[in-house]
Amino acid sequence: MIGVVNKRDGQMCNCLFVTVILFFPRKQTPSPSLGKDRADTVIIGGGCVGVSLAYHLAKAGLKDVVLLEKSELTAGSTWHAAGLTTYFHPGINLKKIHSYSIKLYEKLEEETGQAVGFHQPGSIRIASTPTRVDEFKYQMTRAGWHPTEQYLITPEKVQELFPLLNMDTVLAGLYNPGDGHIDPYSLTMALAAGARKYSAQLNYPVQVTNLNSRSDGTWEVETPLGIIRAKRIVNTAGFWARDIGKMIGLQHPLIPVHHQYVVTSTIPEVKALKTELPVIRDLEGSYYLRQERDGLLFGPYENEEKMKLQDSWVTNGVPPGFGKELFESDLDRIMEHIEAAMEMVPVLKKADIVNTIAGPITYSPDILPMVGPHQGVRNYWVAIGFGYGIIHAGGIGKYLSDWILEGEPPFDLIELDPNRYGKWTTTEYTAAKARESYGFNNIVGYPKEERFAGRPTERTSGLYDLLKSKCSMGFHAGWEQPHWFYKPGDETGYKPSFRRTNWFDPVGREYKQVMEKVGVIDLSPFGKFKVKGTDSVKLLDHLFANVVPKVGSTNISHMLTPRGKVYAELTVSQLYPREFMLVTGSGSELHDLRWIEDKVMRGGYKVEIENMTDEMGVLGVAGPYARQVLQKLTNEDLSDGSFKFLQSRHLKLSDIIVTAIRISYTGELGWELYHRKEDSVALYSAIMEAGQKEGIDNFGTYALNALRLEKGFRAWGAEMNCDTNPLEAGLEYFVKINKPADFTGKQALKQIKENGLKRRLVYLILETDNVDPEGNESVWHNGKVIGNTTSGSFSYSVQQSLAFAYVPTELSKVGQKLEVELLGKNYPATVIQEPLVLTEPTRMRLQRKGESPQI
């Protein structure tokens, strides 16, 4: 592209650009042949992610790795990317991906002999508001227990590192040494050289024209040059990924967005610098800026109203032949960001623009990629939807390679699970969320964040219309679920904050409602599966570390990985002989179902599995008057002697058929009532009417979280996940290591037990002020970070903050003094005996023994 810039009084005005196709003056040697008709793994797509996977699989020793690219390597989004690399990520697990990528890129040239053009001047995120400073403090405690360097720096240090900055609005900086940028083309060529070195085959141009799944789980990959039979296929096709998915009946929720960045000519002040400038990210201006030779390169993220989607590719497919082409640039669309950049970096005002790159980048609805095996299709894996493919490529290649070779994910990365989306993820939803996600690239990242574009989806519970005006809803895997309810005098709506905010007192009110009276909660988003058949007991005995419950009984069971990590937690009920209902959290529905289905196929179990999630509603009723209210609606005896804790049965409530389980995540007397979704309103109304005398009322998931924490209940995804084993998580009660069945992970657990634990989950009480732990904060002892919290809340019973945390075994004894870092301050914390509040069944048991336990 050739830029023509008009100047007027030293200011940049709107520019007219002539768009031409931009190719790198580097030649690739095509290899348009298949070479073989069988492969272990066929990777479809030759961008940096696909080539990285080929490199890692081959380096790990896997034979017969074949990559097929329809055009040439880097075609699509890789070749025109800005190439930014950073250790920073606002989440937790992706920090590991970023870190691995950077460490790999540092040594790749030495390994492969291929230059990669890696610059590491560091990067600085700029805080221009007090809220941003809070966000940086929030991120510092989340980074403290990770090995990568990150510092909160003063304005003076910011100016020292980036002397060309206008410091008028700079309050602080978040600095990551080692960040920088890399040439995407050279990076991909180095990974390709490494892949070939370890005997992977990279074939291009070879277009995949069709995919056929075989009954034995293998694939036939059709191309114009013939067919390859593969054990598995991996879709890494970038913005062609939707087209590949359609070949096997999948509609991947992806959409290309237009992203522009601008390159200037030489700027004398930049050329005069002795060291390269760090990358800056002006979060209020919503752009990144880095040095490009003796000039500058900057790329904005315009808001959702101005940004542009290439939605025609979703409906009509990517145009044939599109590979290393670009879109026509549109500086008017990003002019406010250009002006913000000129204000922050004044030397830009006199700079000429020599290139504007406007190219397609693929977005998923939540901007995170989709990585891993796909539910419902055997041996089909994806690594697609990368908005930041360059920094993710190295780490994702290693992560997927390890998963493929070892049979389980190397660490928890559920936020990238492709199965977090489902049939509810429509094209309209994808487009609305992609607009929002792109525009929110640099928005303040609050705890308990909610985003509202594309909501509600078609996946609403039966109570949504009845409750939506009475509460603040949260988004859970497509569902709307009440977080907390409004009363007259409350400040309503979504008011995010790093400190206590408008929901704090109402949640306390709901907590009291459940502890003293009776409350109702909509639990319909639970994942719900029916498993039945000749081998159902045998299957579940192999799947779960707990024993299989008897008919009419329920238990909490965990699926473990071969290495003994906690893959999932489910509630298991045997409703009839060899017929079970399995219940999991909303965010784990297809994640867990895929694992179960895979075990069924591998073991040849004769069972039927039905996903009942969308057809079945769930109401939770909990509190000391729960039995009294429900007894009014049924002739069944709900007394403690007749309907015991962890029993399940079918009954009628107000003539509505329900499956009732005596269990509650609140830890109080309660039932979960499973029913047809179309009966939800009638059932809810009957319960609310019956409970008028007892003062019945609603409660939401925020109060539920406070209640479960006081009872010492763990949560999957927080206290336990693929990074933790059940022994260190304190789940020994649910793990029957001596049961006869050789359940998955059993041998690994025995070894873990024999070796002894290095860390344990502890229960902390904190002395805080107007801030509470959320999870993933740094835990300190004697001036060093020694662990991390997993979840936290305010305890409305003792009026103090409460948290779970992992700490070294030697610091896990009751009474141990520690500190938890919250918003830049270390607060005193003490390990206490759990639980803080005894569960209702425990209190009743102690009463029957003649004791009078305190709540």
C-alpha positions in Angstrom: 0.0 0.0 0.0 1.2 3.5 -0.8 0.1 6.2 1.6 -0.4 9.9 0.7 -0.6 12.2 3.6 -1.8 15.8 3.5 -0.5 18.1 6.3 -2.2 21.1 7.7 -0.7 23.0 10.6 1.3 19.9 11.6 -1.8 17.8 12.0 -2.8 14.7 10.2 -6.0 14.8 8.2 -8.1 12.1 6.6 -6.0 10.3 4.0 -6.8 8.8 0.6 -5.1 5.4 0.2 -4.7 3.3 -2.9 -5.0 -0.3 -2.0 -2.7 -2.8 -3.8 -2.1 -6.5 -3.0 0.9 -6.7 -0.8 3.2 -9.7 -1.0 6.4 -10.4 0.9 9.4 -10.6 -1.5 10.1 -14.1 -0.3 9.7 -17.3 -2.2 8.4 -20.6 -0.9 9.1 -23.8 -2.7 5.8 -25.5 -3.3 5.4 -29.3 -2.6 2.1 -30.1 -4.1 2.1 -33.8 -3.4 0.7 -36.0 -0.7 3.8 -38.2 -0.4 1.8 -40.9 1.4 -1.7 -42.2 1.7 -1.7 -42.8 5.5 -0.9 -40.5 8.4 -1.2 -40.5 12.1 -2.3 -36.8 12.2 -3.3 -34.6 9.3 -3.2 -30.9 10.1 -5.3 -28.7 7.9 -3.9 -25.2 7.5 -0.4 -23.8 7.3 -0.5 -20.6 9.4 1.8 -20.2 12.4 -0.5 -22.3 14.6 -0.8 -25.3 12.3 2.9 -25.3 11.5 3.7 -25.0 15.3 1.6 -28.1 16.0 3.4 -30.0 13.2 6.7 -28.9 14.7 5.8 -30.0 18.2 4.2 -33.3 17.3 7.2 -34.3 15.1 9.7 -33.1 17.7 8.0 -35.2 20.3 8.6 -38.3 18.1 5.2 -38.8 16.4 5.6 -40.4 13.0 3.5 -39.6 10.0 2.6 -36.0 10.7 1.2 -34.4 7.6 0.2 -30.7 7.1 -1.9 -29.7 4.2 -2.1 -26.0 3.1 -4.4 -24.9 0.3 -2.2 -21.9 -0.7 1.2 -21.3 0.9 2.5 -21.2 4.4 1.4 -18.0 6.3 -1.5 -17.3 3.8 -4.6 -16.0 5.6 -4.0 -13.9 8.7 -0.4 -14.9 9.7 1.5 -13.1 7.0 0.1 -9.6 7.7 0.0 -9.8 11.5 1.7 -7.1 13.6 3.6 -9.8 15.4 3.2 -8.7 19.0 4.4 -10.9 21.8 3.6 -10.5 25.4 3.9 -12.4 28.7 0.7 -10.6 29.9 -2.8 -12.0 29.8 -5.7 -10.9 32.0 -6.6 -14.5 32.6 -4.6 -17.1 34.4 -4.1 -20.2 32.3 -3.1 -18.4 29.1 -0.1 -16.8 30.8 1.5 -20.3 30.5 0.8 -20.3 26.8 2.3 -16.8 26.3 5.3 -17.7 28.4 6.1 -20.9 26.5 5.7 -19.1 23.2 8.3 -16.4 24.1 10.8 -18.9 25.5 10.5 -21.0 22.3 10.9 -18.0 20.0 14.0 -17.0 21.9 15.8 -20.3 21.0 14.1 -21.2 17.7 16.7 -19.5 15.4 19.5 -21.5 17.2 17.6 -24.7 16.8 16.5 -24.4 13.2 19.1 -22.0 11.6 16.2 -19.8 10.5 16.2 -16.2 11.6 12.9 -15.1 13.2 13.3 -11.3 13.6 12.5 -11.4 17.3 12.7 -8.1 19.2 12.3 -8.0 23.0 12.3 -4.3 24.1 9.5 -5.0 26.7 6.0 -3.5 26.8 4.1 -1.1 28.9 0.4 -0.8 29.4 -0.6 2.7 30.2 -3.0 3.7 33.0 -4.6 7.1 32.6 -7.4 6.8 35.1 -7.5 5.7 38.8 -9.7 2.7 37.8 -6.9 1.5 35.5 -4.5 1.8 38.3 -6.8 -0.5 40.3 -6.9 -2.9 37.4 -3.1 -3.0 37.3 -3.0 -3.8 41.0 -5.6 -6.5 40.5 -3.5 -8.0 37.7 -0.3 -7.8 39.7 -1.7 -10.1 42.4 -2.9 -12.5 39.7 0.6 -12.5 38.2 2.6 -12.7 41.4 2.4 -16.5 41.7 3.4 -17.0 38.1 7.1 -17.1 37.1 7.0 -14.3 34.5 8.2 -10.8 35.3 5.6 -8.1 35.6 6.0 -4.7 37.4 3.7 -1.9 38.3 5.9 1.2 37.5 5.7 4.9 38.2 5.2 7.6 35.6 8.8 8.5 35.9 9.9 5.0 35.0 7.4 5.0 32.1 9.0 8.1 30.7 12.5 6.7 31.2 11.6 3.7 29.2 9.6 5.6 26.5 10.9 9.1 26.4 8.7 10.2 23.5 5.5 9.9 25.5 3.3 12.8 26.5 3.1 12.2 30.3 0.2 14.6 31.0 -2.3 11.8 31.7 0.0 8.9 32.7 -0.7 7.6 36.2 1.2 4.3 36.1 2.4 1.6 33.8 2.3 -2.2 33.8 5.6 -3.3 32.6 6.6 -6.7 31.2 10.3 -7.1 30.3 10.8 -9.6 27.5 7.7 -8.6 25.6 8.1 -7.3 22.1 7.4 -8.4 18.5 8.4 -11.0 15.9 8.3 -11.3 12.2 5.3 -13.7 11.6 6.6 -14.9 8.3 10.1 -15.7 9.6 8.6 -17.3 12.7 6.4 -19.6 10.6 9.3 -20.5 8.3 11.5 -21.4 11.3 8.8 -23.6 12.7 8.4 -25.2 9.3 12.2 -25.8 9.1 12.0 -27.5 12.6 9.0 -29.6 11.6 10.8 -30.9 8.5 13.9 -31.5 10.5 11.9 -33.8 12.7 10.3 -35.5 9.7 6.9 -33.9 9.4 5.6 -33.4 5.9 4.3 -29.9 4.9 2.4 -30.1 1.6 1.2 -27.1 -0.3 -0.7 -26.1 -2.3 -3.0 -29.0 -1.5 -6.6 -28.2 -0.8 -8.8 -30.4 1.3 -12.0 -30.9 -0.6 -13.9 -33.3 1.7 -13.7 -35.2 5.0 -15.2 -38.6 5.6 -15.4 -40.2 9.1 -15.1 -44.0 9.2 -16.7 -46.4 11.6 -13.4 -47.1 13.3 -12.9 -43.5 14.1 -10.3 -42.8 11.4 -10.7 -40.2 8.7 -10.4 -40.0 4.9 -9.1 -36.6 3.9 -9.9 -36.0 0.2 -7.7 -33.7 -1.9 -7.4 -33.2 -5.7 -4.2 -35.3 -5.4 -5.8 -38.2 -3.7 -7.0 -39.4 -0.3 -5.1 -39.7 3.0 -6.3 -42.0 5.7 -5.6 -40.4 9.2 -6.1 -41.5 12.8 -7.0 -37.9 13.6 -7.4 -34.6 11.9 -6.7 -31.1 13.3 -8.5 -28.1 11.9 -6.0 -25.1 12.0 -7.4 -23.4 9.0 -7.8 -19.9 10.3 -10.6 -18.0 8.5 -11.2 -21.1 6.4 -12.0 -23.1 9.6 -15.7 -22.7 9.1 -15.5 -24.2 5.7 -13.6 -27.2 7.0 -16.2 -27.6 9.8 -19.1 -27.5 7.4 -17.7 -30.6 5.6 -18.6 -32.7 8.7 -21.7 -30.8 9.7 -20.3 -28.4 12.2 -21.0 -24.7 12.3 -17.9 -23.3 14.1 -18.8 -19.9 15.7 -16.1 -17.8 13.9 -16.2 -14.6 12.0 -13.5 -12.6 10.2 -13.0 -9.0 11.4 -11.2 -6.2 9.7 -8.1 -5.1 11.6 -6.0 -2.2 10.5 -2.6 -1.0 11.5 -0.5 1.9 10.3 3.2 2.1 9.6 5.0 5.4 9.4 8.1 6.5 7.6 11.3 7.4 9.4 10.8 9.7 12.4 14.0 11.6 13.4 13.3 11.4 17.1 12.9 7.6 16.8 16.0 7.2 14.7 18.0 9.1 17.2 17.2 6.7 20.0 20.0 4.4 21.2 17.7 1.5 22.3 14.5 0.2 20.8 11.3 1.6 22.4 9.1 -0.8 24.3 5.7 -1.6 22.9 3.0 0.5 24.5 -0.7 -0.2 24.9 -2.7 3.0 25.5 -5.7 1.4 27.0 -7.9 4.5 27.0 -7.0 5.2 23.4 -7.5 1.6 22.6 -4.4 1.0 20.4 -1.0 -0.6 20.5 2.2 1.1 19.3 5.7 -0.2 18.6 8.8 0.8 16.9 9.2 -0.4 13.2 12.7 0.2 12.1 13.1 4.0 12.5 9.4 4.7 12.4 6.4 3.6 14.4 3.6 1.1 13.9 0.3 1.4 15.6 -2.9 -0.5 15.5 -6.3 0.5 17.0 -9.3 -1.5 18.1 -12.3 0.6 17.2 -15.6 0.3 19.0 -18.4 -2.1 18.1 -20.3 0.5 16.1 -17.4 1.4 13.9 -15.5 -1.9 13.5 -16.2 -4.0 10.5 -17.0 -7.7 10.1 -16.5 -9.7 6.9 -19.8 -11.4 7.5 -20.3 -12.3 3.9 -17.6 -15.0 4.4 -19.8 -16.6 7.0 -22.7 -17.0 4.7 -21.0 -17.4 1.4 -17.6 -18.8 2.4 -14.1 -17.4 1.8 -13.7 -16.3 -1.8 -11.8 -18.8 -3.9 -8.1 -17.9 -4.3 -8.0 -15.5 -1.3 -4.7 -16.0 0.5 -2.3 -13.1 0.7 -4.8 -10.4 -0.2 -5.8 -7.4 2.0 -9.0 -5.3 2.4 -9.3 -1.7 1.4 -8.1 0.5 4.2 -10.5 3.0 5.9 -8.7 5.6 8.0 -11.9 7.4 8.7 -13.0 4.4 10.8 -9.9 4.7 13.1 -9.3 8.4 13.0 -10.2 9.0 16.7 -7.6 6.4 17.7 -5.0 8.0 15.4 -5.7 11.3 17.1 -5.3 9.7 20.5 -2.0 8.2 19.5 -0.8 11.6 18.2 -1.7 13.1 21.6 0.1 10.4 23.5 3.1 10.2 21.2 3.4 13.8 19.7 6.1 12.9 17.2 3.4 11.1 15.2 1.9 14.5 14.3 4.7 15.1 11.9 5.0 11.6 10.6 4.1 10.3 7.2 2.1 7.1 6.9 3.7 4.8 4.4 1.5 1.7 4.8 -1.9 0.8 6.1 -2.5 -2.9 6.5 -6.1 -3.9 6.6 -6.5 -7.7 6.8 -8.8 -10.4 8.2 -8.4 -11.8 11.7 -10.7 -14.5 12.9 -12.7 -14.0 16.1 -14.7 -16.3 18.2 -17.6 -14.8 20.2 -15.4 -14.3 23.3 -12.2 -13.5 21.4 -10.5 -16.6 22.8 -9.5 -19.4 20.5 -11.1 -22.9 20.4 -8.5 -25.6 21.1 -8.9 -29.3 21.7 -11.0 -32.3 20.7 -14.6 -31.6 19.6 -17.6 -33.2 21.2 -19.8 -35.3 19.0 -17.1 -36.1 16.3 -14.4 -38.7 17.0 -10.8 -37.8 16.5 -11.6 -34.3 15.2 -9.5 -31.6 16.9 -9.4 -27.8 16.4 -7.1 -24.9 17.0 -9.1 -22.1 15.5 -10.4 -18.6 16.2 -7.1 -16.9 17.0 -7.4 -13.2 17.4 -3.7 -13.2 18.7 -2.3 -16.1 16.8 1.4 -15.1 16.9 1.7 -15.1 20.7 -0.5 -18.2 21.0 1.1 -20.3 18.3 4.1 -21.7 20.1 2.3 -22.5 23.4 -0.8 -23.9 21.7 1.3 -26.1 19.5 3.0 -27.6 22.5 -0.2 -27.8 24.5 -2.1 -29.7 21.8 0.8 -31.9 21.0 1.1 -33.0 24.6 -2.7 -33.6 24.8 -2.7 -35.7 21.6 0.3 -37.8 22.8 -0.5 -38.2 26.5 -4.3 -38.5 26.2 -5.1 -35.6 28.6 -4.5 -31.8 28.6 -1.2 -30.9 30.2 -2.8 -28.2 32.3 -6.2 -26.6 32.8 -7.2 -24.5 29.8 -11.0 -24.9 29.9 -11.6 -21.3 28.7 -10.4 -22.4 25.3 -12.5 -25.6 25.1 -14.2 -25.7 21.8 -17.1 -27.4 23.5 -18.0 -24.2 25.5 -20.2 -23.4 22.5 -23.1 -25.3 21.3 -26.2 -25.2 19.1 -27.3 -22.0 20.8 -24.3 -20.2 19.3 -26.0 -18.8 16.2 -24.4 -16.8 13.4 -26.3 -13.7 14.7 -24.9 -14.3 18.2 -21.4 -14.8 16.9 -21.5 -11.6 14.9 -22.9 -9.6 17.9 -20.3 -11.0 20.3 -17.4 -10.5 17.9 -18.3 -6.9 17.5 -18.4 -6.5 21.2 -15.2 -8.4 21.9 -13.3 -6.5 19.3 -14.5 -3.1 20.6 -13.8 -4.2 24.2 -10.2 -5.2 23.5 -8.9 -2.6 25.9 -11.9 -2.3 28.2 -11.3 -2.4 32.0 -11.3 -6.1 33.1 -13.4 -6.2 36.3 -14.0 -9.3 38.4 -17.4 -10.9 37.8 -17.4 -9.3 34.4 -20.6 -9.4 32.3 -21.0 -8.5 28.6 -24.4 -8.1 27.1 -24.2 -8.2 23.3 -26.1 -11.1 21.8 -28.2 -11.8 24.9 -30.4 -13.5 25.6 -29.7 -16.5 23.4 -32.4 -19.1 22.6 -31.1 -21.0 25.6 -33.2 -19.3 28.4 -34.7 -21.2 31.3 -38.5 -21.5 31.7 -38.3 -18.8 34.4 -36.4 -16.2 32.4 -39.4 -14.0 31.4 -40.8 -14.2 34.9 -37.5 -13.2 36.6 -35.6 -11.0 34.2 -36.9 -7.7 35.6 -36.4 -8.7 39.2 -32.7 -9.5 39.2 -29.3 -9.0 37.7 -28.7 -11.8 35.3 -25.4 -13.6 34.6 -24.4 -15.4 31.5 -23.5 -19.1 31.8 -22.9 -21.2 28.7 -25.7 -19.5 26.8 -28.1 -19.4 29.7 -29.3 -16.4 31.7 -29.2 -17.1 35.4 -30.0 -14.8 38.3 -26.9 -13.5 40.2 -28.8 -11.4 42.7 -32.3 -10.0 43.2 -33.6 -6.4 43.6 -35.7 -5.0 46.4 -37.1 -1.5 46.7 -34.3 0.9 47.7 -31.5 -1.2 46.0 -29.2 0.3 43.4 -30.1 -2.0 40.5 -28.2 -3.0 37.4 -24.7 -4.2 36.6 -22.2 -2.0 38.5 -18.7 -3.6 38.2 -16.0 -2.7 40.7 -12.7 -4.0 42.1 -14.3 -3.3 45.5 -17.6 -4.1 47.1 -20.4 -2.7 45.0 -24.2 -2.5 44.7 -24.8 -6.3 45.1 -22.9 -6.6 48.4 -25.8 -5.9 50.8 -28.5 -7.6 48.7 -26.4 -10.8 48.6 -26.2 -10.6 52.4 -29.9 -10.4 52.5 -30.3 -13.5 50.3 -27.7 -15.3 52.5 -29.8 -14.6 55.5 -33.0 -15.7 53.7 -31.6 -19.1 53.1 -30.0 -19.5 56.5 -33.1 -18.4 58.4 -36.1 -19.1 56.2 -36.3 -20.7 52.8 -35.1 -19.6 49.3 -35.6 -20.7 45.7 -32.9 -20.6 43.0 -33.0 -21.4 39.3 -30.4 -24.0 38.6 -31.6 -24.9 35.0 -28.2 -24.2 33.4 -26.8 -27.4 35.0 -25.6 -29.9 32.4 -27.8 -33.0 32.7 -27.2 -36.4 31.1 -29.1 -39.7 31.2 -26.9 -42.8 31.0 -28.6 -46.3 30.8 -27.9 -49.7 29.4 -26.4 -53.1 30.2 -22.9 -51.7 30.9 -23.9 -48.5 32.6 -22.7 -49.6 36.1 -19.5 -50.9 34.7 -18.9 -47.7 32.8 -19.5 -45.4 35.7 -17.4 -47.6 38.0 -14.5 -47.1 35.5 -15.2 -43.4 35.0 -15.5 -42.2 38.6 -13.3 -42.4 41.6 -16.3 -42.8 43.9 -18.5 -45.9 44.2 -21.5 -46.2 42.0 -24.6 -45.1 44.0 -27.4 -47.6 44.6 -30.9 -47.2 43.2 -32.6 -44.2 44.8 -29.2 -42.8 46.0 -27.0 -39.9 44.9 -23.3 -39.1 45.4 -20.7 -36.6 44.3 -18.2 -38.2 42.0 -15.1 -37.2 40.1 -13.7 -38.1 36.8 -9.9 -38.2 36.9 -7.3 -38.1 34.2 -4.7 -40.8 33.8 -2.3 -38.6 35.7 -4.7 -38.4 38.6 -5.9 -34.8 37.9 -9.6 -33.8 38.5 -11.1 -33.6 35.0 -14.7 -33.1 36.3 -17.0 -33.3 39.2 -20.6 -34.6 38.8 -23.6 -35.5 40.9 -24.5 -39.1 40.1 -28.0 -40.6 40.8 -29.2 -44.1 40.0 -32.9 -43.4 39.3 -33.8 -47.0 38.2 -31.7 -50.1 37.9 -28.8 -49.3 35.5 -30.4 -45.9 34.6 -28.5 -42.9 35.9 -28.8 -39.1 35.9 -25.4 -37.2 35.8 -25.4 -33.5 36.6 -22.5 -31.1 36.0 -21.9 -27.4 36.0 -23.2 -25.3 33.1 -19.7 -24.5 31.8 -18.7 -28.1 31.8 -21.7 -29.7 29.9 -20.0 -30.7 26.6 -16.6 -30.7 28.1 -17.7 -33.6 30.4 -20.0 -35.2 27.8 -17.1 -35.5 25.3 -14.9 -37.3 27.9 -17.7 -39.7 28.8 -18.5 -40.5 25.1 -14.8 -41.0 24.4 -14.6 -43.6 27.2 -17.7 -45.3 25.9 -16.2 -45.7 22.4 -12.8 -46.8 23.6 -14.2 -49.3 26.0 -17.0 -50.6 23.8 -19.5 -50.1 26.6 -23.2 -50.9 25.7 -24.9 -47.8 27.0 -27.1 -45.0 25.7 -26.3 -41.4 26.6 -28.9 -38.6 26.3 -28.1 -35.0 26.9 -31.2 -33.6 28.7 -29.7 -30.2 29.5 -32.0 -28.0 27.3 -35.2 -30.0 27.9 -35.0 -30.1 31.7 -35.4 -27.3 34.2 -34.0 -27.4 37.8 -35.2 -25.5 40.9 -33.3 -25.5 44.1 -35.2 -25.0 47.4 -33.1 -24.5 50.5 -33.4 -23.4 54.0 -34.7 -24.5 57.4 -38.4 -24.3 56.1 -37.7 -26.1 52.8 -39.3 -29.3 53.9 -42.3 -27.5 55.4 -43.0 -25.7 52.2 -42.6 -28.6 49.8 -44.6 -31.0 52.0 -47.6 -28.8 51.3 -47.4 -29.7 47.7 -47.1 -33.5 47.9 -48.5 -36.6 49.6 -45.0 -38.1 49.6 -43.3 -38.2 53.1 -40.4 -35.7 53.0 -39.4 -36.3 56.6 -35.8 -36.9 57.4 -36.5 -40.6 58.2 -38.3 -41.2 54.9 -36.3 -38.9 52.5 -32.8 -38.9 53.7 -29.9 -36.7 52.6 -28.4 -37.9 49.2 -31.5 -39.8 48.3 -33.4 -39.3 45.0 -36.9 -40.2 43.9 -39.7 -39.4 41.5 -42.7 -37.6 43.0 -45.4 -35.0 42.2 -45.4 -31.5 43.5 -48.7 -29.8 42.8 -49.4 -32.5 40.2 -46.1 -31.7 38.4 -43.8 -34.7 37.9 -40.3 -34.0 39.3 -37.1 -36.0 40.1 -36.2 -34.7 43.6 -32.7 -35.1 45.0 -32.1 -34.2 48.6 -29.0 -32.2 48.1 -28.1 -28.5 48.1 -24.9 -26.6 47.3 -25.9 -24.2 50.1 -25.2 -26.9 52.7 -28.6 -26.2 54.2 -31.7 -28.5 54.2 -32.7 -28.5 50.5 -33.8 -30.3 47.4 -33.0 -30.0 43.7 -36.1 -30.5 41.7 -35.6 -31.7 38.1 -38.6 -31.3 35.8 -39.7 -30.6 32.2 -38.7 -27.1 31.2 -42.2 -26.3 30.2 -43.3 -26.9 33.8 -40.9 -24.5 35.3 -43.3 -21.5 35.7 -46.1 -23.7 37.2 -43.7 -25.4 39.6 -42.0 -22.2 40.7 -45.4 -20.5 41.2 -46.7 -23.3 43.3 -43.6 -23.3 45.5 -43.7 -19.6 46.0 -47.4 -19.7 46.8 -47.0 -22.5 49.3 -44.1 -20.7 51.0 -45.9 -17.4 51.7 -46.3 -18.1 55.4 -42.7 -19.2 55.8 -41.5 -15.9 54.1 -40.1 -17.7 51.0 -38.0 -15.6 48.5 -35.6 -15.8 45.7 -31.8 -16.1 45.9 -29.1 -16.0 43.2 -25.7 -17.5 42.5 -23.7 -14.9 44.4 -25.4 -15.9 47.6 -25.0 -19.5 46.7 -21.2 -19.0 46.4 -21.0 -17.3 49.8 -23.0 -20.2 51.3 -20.9 -23.0 49.7 -17.7 -21.3 50.8 -18.8 -21.1 54.4 -19.6 -24.9 54.3 -16.1 -25.6 52.8 -17.6 -27.0 49.6 -15.1 -27.0 46.7 -15.9 -25.8 43.2 -14.7 -27.4 40.0 -12.7 -24.9 37.9 -11.5 -23.2 41.1 -10.4 -25.6 43.9 -10.1 -28.5 41.5 -9.3 -28.8 37.8 -6.8 -30.4 35.5 -4.0 -28.8 37.5 -4.9 -30.4 40.8 -5.2 -33.9 42.2 -8.1 -34.8 44.6 -5.8 -35.5 47.5 -4.3 -32.0 47.6 -7.8 -30.6 47.0 -9.1 -32.3 50.2 -11.5 -34.6 48.3 -10.3 -37.9 49.9 -13.9 -38.6 51.1 -15.1 -38.9 47.5 -12.2 -41.0 46.3 -12.5 -44.7 46.9 -8.9 -45.7 46.0 -9.5 -49.3 47.3 -12.6 -50.0 45.4 -12.2 -53.1 43.1 -12.7 -51.2 39.8 -9.6 -49.9 38.1 -11.0 -46.4 37.6 -9.1 -43.9 35.4 -6.3 -42.3 37.4 -6.3 -44.9 40.2 -2.7 -46.0 39.7 -1.5 -42.4 39.4 -3.3 -41.6 42.7 -1.6 -44.4 44.5 1.7 -43.1 43.3 0.8 -39.5 44.4 -0.2 -40.8 47.8 3.0 -42.8 48.2 5.2 -39.8 47.1 3.4 -37.4 49.5 1.8 -34.1 48.8 3.8 -30.9 48.2 0.9 -28.5 48.7 -2.6 -28.5 50.2 -5.8 -26.6 49.9 -6.3 -24.5 53.0 -9.2 -22.5 54.3 -8.4 -18.8 55.1 -10.1 -16.1 57.1 -8.9 -12.6 56.1 -8.8 -9.2 57.7 -9.8 -6.9 54.9 -11.6 -3.6 54.4 -13.7 -2.8 51.3 -12.3 -5.6 49.1 -12.8 -9.3 49.1 -10.8 -12.2 47.5 -12.1 -13.6 44.2 -9.6 -16.3 43.5 -6.1 -16.4 41.8 -4.6 -13.8 44.2 -1.1 -14.2 45.5 -0.6 -15.6 49.0 2.5 -14.3 50.8 4.7 -15.6 53.7 7.8 -13.9 55.0 8.0 -11.5 52.1 7.6 -14.2 49.4 4.8 -15.4 47.2 4.2 -19.1 48.3 0.7 -19.9 46.8 -2.5 -18.7 45.4 -6.2 -18.4 46.3 -8.7 -20.3 44.3 -11.9 -18.6 45.2 -13.2 -16.3 47.9 -16.1 -14.3 49.2 -17.3 -12.3 52.2 -18.6 -14.4 55.0 -21.9 -12.9 56.1 -21.9 -15.1 59.3 -18.6 -13.9 60.8 -18.4 -10.6 58.8 -15.0 -11.3 57.4 -13.5 -12.4 54.1 -13.1 -16.1 53.4 -10.9 -17.9 50.8 -9.6 -21.2 49.7 -5.9 -21.3 48.8 -3.1 -23.7 47.8 0.0 -23.4 49.9 3.1 -25.6 50.6 2.2 -28.5 53.0 4.5 -27.1 55.7 2.4 -23.9 55.8 -1.0 -25.6 55.8 -1.6 -26.2 59.5 -4.5 -24.6 61.3 -3.4 -21.3 62.9 -0.7 -20.6 60.2 -0.4 -16.8 59.6 -0.2 -15.8 55.9 -1.0 -12.7 53.8 -3.2 -12.3 50.7 -2.5 -9.6 48.2 -5.6 -7.6 47.2 -5.3 -4.4 45.1 -1.7 -3.8 45.9 -2.0 -4.4 49.7 -1.2 -7.5 51.7 -3.9 -8.4 54.2 -3.4 -10.7 57.2 -4.8 -14.2 56.7 -5.1 -17.2 59.0 -5.5 -20.9 58.2 -8.6 -22.1 60.0 -10.4 -25.4 60.5 -13.0 -26.0 57.9 -15.9 -25.6 57.6 -16.7 -22.3 59.0 -20.4 -23.3 59.2 -21.4 -26.9 59.6 -23.8 -28.3 57.0 -27.4 -29.0 58.0 -27.0 -32.8 57.8 -23.9 -32.6 60.1 -25.8 -30.4 62.5 -28.7 -32.9 62.6 -26.4 -35.8 63.1 -24.7 -34.1 66.1 -28.1 -33.2 67.5 -29.2 -36.9 67.3 -26.1 -37.7 69.3 -27.2 -35.3 72.0 -24.8 -32.6 71.1 -25.8 -29.0 70.3 -23.5 -27.8 67.6 -23.2 -24.2 66.8 -24.0 -23.1 63.3 
